[in-house]
C-alpha cells in the first residue's frame, strides 16, 4: 500500500504542521468541520496555476502529487458515493471503487460510484465489472443503461422540461434515498458547471498544482458542454452576476512542492 510522505503546513485558520499520518485523523477533522449530518455535496478538483484542469496528456492525474493524494484519500474515506460524468469515468479509466485502506470511514458499506449520463452509455470497463455503478440518467438513457447494468442500478431522474435530460437535484435525492448522503463529485468540468448552475454544491475543494500548462485545457468549470454529445447534463451556465460567494475554511501548503489545497464552503 502506498504511504504518504509529504508533510503539510496548515496556513488557514492558524499555522499548524501536519506530518504524514497513517490514520489522517487531523486532516479528516479539518474536512469534516461544518458538514453537518444531512445531505452534503463536496466537489474535489485539481487545477494548475494558470487554470488548467488537466495536463498535456489530458488527464488530471498528471497534475496532482502526493500532497493532493493525501487529501484525495481522506475525501473518499468520508464519502458514501463518488459522482462523476460518464465521459470523465471513461477518459480517466474509472473502475469499481475501494475504501482507502487504514483510514476511518463513514460506514462499513462499500464506496459506491455513480455516473451521470444523458445517453445512458456506461463505460465498458464498468459495465463488465463485478460491481457496476449506479447510473443517473433521463428516460431514453435509462433504456440504454438497463441493457448494460442491472435495472436496479439505474436511477431514471428525468427533467420535467425534457424527459431525456438529467435532473441533478432529483438524482441527489435518489442517492440519499439509498442512504448515500455524502456525495463526492470528482468531475468533470461540465458536471461541475451544471451542479453549480443548479446551486447544488455545498463545498468545493481545489488543489492548485505548482505548474503551468499553457492554453488549451479547460478550467475546472466548463463554459459549455464538452466531450461526446449526450455524455452529461447540459449546463445553462453560471450567471456572471451575482457571483457565488465562497468562504475559505482552510488552506494547506506542501512546503516541498508549493502545492496548495483549499477548502471553500458555498453555503
Legacy VTK file of the C-alpha trace (Angstrom):
# vtk DataFile Version 3.0
C-alpha trace
ASCII
DATASET POLYDATA
POINTS 267 float
0.000 0.000 0.000
1.295 3.434 -0.865
2.182 5.579 2.161
2.089 9.366 2.471
5.493 11.059 2.542
4.588 14.731 2.140
4.172 16.930 5.241
1.606 19.719 5.099
1.521 23.146 6.718
-1.927 24.401 7.692
-1.874 28.125 6.886
-5.551 28.928 7.498
-7.183 29.225 10.024
-3.899 29.164 12.015
-0.399 27.883 11.220
-0.015 24.198 12.056
2.223 21.408 10.759
0.533 18.165 9.662
3.153 15.431 9.220
2.221 12.246 7.327
-0.196 10.197 9.435
-1.434 6.696 8.515
-4.848 7.457 10.047
-5.078 11.120 8.924
-7.214 11.982 11.963
-6.322 15.705 11.943
-6.774 16.077 8.193
-10.118 14.283 8.360
-11.271 16.585 11.168
-10.478 19.621 9.003
-12.604 18.318 6.133
-15.446 17.196 8.410
-15.841 20.615 10.034
-19.167 22.237 9.224
-20.603 19.421 7.119
-23.448 18.512 9.475
-25.302 15.199 9.329
-27.605 15.679 6.342
-27.053 15.502 2.606
-23.770 17.101 1.561
-22.227 17.523 -1.895
-18.489 18.108 -1.983
-16.622 18.689 -5.244
-12.905 17.944 -5.411
-10.806 19.211 -8.318
-7.179 19.910 -9.183
-6.024 22.901 -11.221
-2.713 24.266 -12.439
-1.538 27.764 -11.533
-2.747 29.011 -14.926
-6.167 27.360 -14.538
-5.763 24.115 -16.473
-7.900 21.200 -15.308
-5.533 18.587 -16.730
-2.015 18.127 -18.020
-0.557 17.647 -21.518
-1.917 14.075 -21.598
-5.468 15.393 -20.985
-5.600 13.576 -17.633
-5.981 15.210 -14.246
-3.646 12.640 -12.734
-0.682 14.235 -14.478
-1.009 17.477 -12.488
-1.532 16.104 -8.979
1.059 14.904 -6.485
1.494 13.245 -3.095
0.057 16.229 -1.227
-3.110 16.109 -3.315
-3.232 12.338 -2.840
-3.354 12.764 0.943
-6.496 14.890 0.686
-7.943 12.677 -2.072
-7.843 9.616 0.203
-9.409 11.495 3.123
-12.256 12.798 0.965
-13.017 9.335 -0.412
-12.961 7.879 3.092
-15.537 10.491 4.132
-17.877 9.846 1.177
-20.771 7.445 0.652
-20.661 7.780 -3.123
-18.370 9.279 -5.763
-20.267 11.075 -8.535
-18.711 11.593 -11.975
-19.808 12.243 -15.527
-19.689 9.133 -17.706
-17.281 10.830 -20.098
-14.862 11.555 -17.258
-15.149 7.977 -15.992
-14.369 6.666 -19.459
-11.480 9.032 -20.140
-9.870 8.702 -16.694
-10.290 4.911 -16.618
-12.528 4.627 -13.555
-13.208 1.146 -12.177
-15.192 -0.005 -9.121
-14.017 1.913 -6.056
-12.464 0.623 -2.851
-12.301 2.344 0.504
-8.875 3.875 1.261
-7.046 1.434 3.497
-6.195 2.418 7.041
-8.499 5.442 7.243
-11.705 5.730 9.289
-14.746 5.795 7.006
-18.355 6.948 7.191
-19.652 3.366 7.445
-18.964 -0.258 6.663
-20.685 -0.324 3.261
-18.642 -0.260 0.030
-17.881 3.094 -1.549
-20.348 3.498 -4.409
-19.675 5.005 -7.824
-22.482 6.901 -9.580
-22.385 8.090 -13.191
-24.290 10.978 -14.741
-25.090 10.414 -18.402
-27.806 11.653 -20.752
-27.136 8.854 -23.216
-27.172 6.058 -20.652
-23.939 4.641 -22.055
-21.775 3.112 -19.327
-18.010 2.735 -19.911
-17.341 -0.878 -20.796
-14.800 -1.417 -18.017
-17.526 -0.524 -15.503
-20.412 -2.310 -17.199
-18.396 -5.554 -17.302
-17.192 -5.310 -13.701
-18.440 -7.228 -10.677
-19.668 -4.010 -9.050
-21.476 -1.946 -11.699
-22.056 1.742 -10.964
-25.293 3.497 -10.235
-26.457 5.406 -13.320
-28.279 8.744 -13.133
-29.943 9.391 -16.453
-33.108 10.501 -18.255
-35.883 8.488 -19.880
-34.091 7.481 -23.079
-30.809 6.956 -21.241
-32.500 4.635 -18.754
-33.452 2.255 -21.543
-29.863 2.165 -22.779
-28.342 1.831 -19.311
-30.669 -1.043 -18.385
-29.108 -3.088 -21.164
-25.631 -2.512 -19.728
-26.087 -2.762 -15.944
-28.755 -4.368 -13.695
-32.009 -2.435 -13.757
-31.864 -1.749 -10.014
-28.659 0.229 -10.611
-30.395 2.652 -12.996
-31.898 5.802 -11.479
-34.189 7.463 -14.007
-34.277 11.098 -12.876
-35.664 12.900 -15.895
-36.054 16.657 -16.044
-39.606 17.981 -16.053
-38.714 20.208 -19.015
-37.099 17.478 -21.127
-37.505 13.774 -20.275
-34.131 12.981 -21.839
-32.258 15.459 -19.636
-30.944 14.575 -16.162
-32.482 16.296 -13.154
-29.434 16.527 -10.897
-31.405 17.619 -7.849
-33.680 14.591 -8.210
-30.606 12.444 -8.738
-29.085 13.549 -5.433
-32.406 12.863 -3.713
-32.476 9.362 -5.226
-28.969 8.704 -3.925
-29.984 9.976 -0.470
-32.959 7.590 -0.508
-30.390 4.785 -0.787
-28.504 6.117 2.215
-25.864 7.801 0.048
-25.928 11.292 1.539
-22.233 12.165 1.455
-21.590 12.814 -2.234
-18.093 13.459 -3.592
-18.112 14.897 -7.126
-14.801 14.283 -8.925
-15.594 15.639 -12.362
-15.636 16.633 -14.945
-15.848 20.364 -15.622
-19.200 20.025 -17.415
-20.812 18.228 -14.487
-19.412 20.752 -12.006
-20.783 23.606 -14.120
-24.236 22.014 -14.082
-24.069 21.386 -10.331
-23.086 24.985 -9.648
-25.745 26.331 -12.011
-28.368 24.383 -10.046
-26.917 25.560 -6.705
-26.248 22.003 -5.540
-22.636 22.264 -4.389
-22.080 22.693 -0.652
-18.304 22.643 -0.720
-15.513 22.989 -3.277
-12.043 21.593 -2.623
-9.396 22.803 -5.065
-5.782 21.704 -5.229
-3.535 24.184 -7.031
-0.685 22.319 -8.661
2.589 24.299 -8.973
2.872 24.139 -12.755
1.615 25.884 -15.889
0.273 24.069 -18.929
-0.450 26.997 -21.258
-3.518 27.441 -23.472
-5.794 24.538 -24.235
-7.008 22.704 -21.118
-10.443 23.501 -19.762
-10.973 25.227 -16.433
-12.456 23.073 -13.676
-15.810 24.667 -14.571
-16.704 24.227 -18.237
-18.026 27.275 -20.102
-20.100 24.983 -22.325
-20.764 21.253 -22.682
-17.654 19.317 -23.627
-16.891 15.814 -24.822
-19.146 13.481 -26.756
-22.780 14.508 -27.304
-25.055 13.106 -24.650
-22.311 12.410 -22.111
-23.536 14.698 -19.385
-26.102 17.304 -18.411
-26.184 20.473 -20.475
-25.358 23.302 -18.080
-27.237 26.517 -18.592
-24.133 28.369 -17.474
-23.389 30.232 -14.286
-24.538 33.853 -14.236
-21.654 36.300 -14.193
-23.502 38.402 -11.632
-24.105 37.975 -8.814
-21.041 35.840 -8.169
-21.418 32.795 -5.932
-19.880 33.639 -2.541
-17.356 31.201 -1.074
-15.806 31.073 2.383
-12.294 29.708 2.866
-12.230 27.266 5.781
-8.671 26.022 5.449
-5.601 26.340 3.256
-2.888 23.688 3.255
0.587 24.139 1.813
3.080 21.412 0.893
6.428 23.043 1.716
8.436 20.781 -0.561
6.485 21.386 -3.756
4.414 24.522 -3.144
1.130 22.692 -3.776
-1.876 24.447 -2.208
-5.038 22.702 -1.037
-8.021 24.971 -0.332
-11.437 24.123 1.051
-14.260 26.516 0.254
-17.789 26.410 1.694
-20.506 27.628 -0.657
-23.300 27.538 1.944
LINES 1 268
267 0 1 2 3 4 5 6 7 8 9 10 11 12 13 14 15 16 17 18 19 20 21 22 23 24 25 26 27 28 29 30 31 32 33 34 35 36 37 38 39 40 41 42 43 44 45 46 47 48 49 50 51 52 53 54 55 56 57 58 59 60 61 62 63 64 65 66 67 68 69 70 71 72 73 74 75 76 77 78 79 80 81 82 83 84 85 86 87 88 89 90 91 92 93 94 95 96 97 98 99 100 101 102 103 104 105 106 107 108 109 110 111 112 113 114 115 116 117 118 119 120 121 122 123 124 125 126 127 128 129 130 131 132 133 134 135 136 137 138 139 140 141 142 143 144 145 146 147 148 149 150 151 152 153 154 155 156 157 158 159 160 161 162 163 164 165 166 167 168 169 170 171 172 173 174 175 176 177 178 179 180 181 182 183 184 185 186 187 188 189 190 191 192 193 194 195 196 197 198 199 200 201 202 203 204 205 206 207 208 209 210 211 212 213 214 215 216 217 218 219 220 221 222 223 224 225 226 227 228 229 230 231 232 233 234 235 236 237 238 239 240 241 242 243 244 245 246 247 248 249 250 251 252 253 254 255 256 257 258 259 260 261 262 263 264 265 266
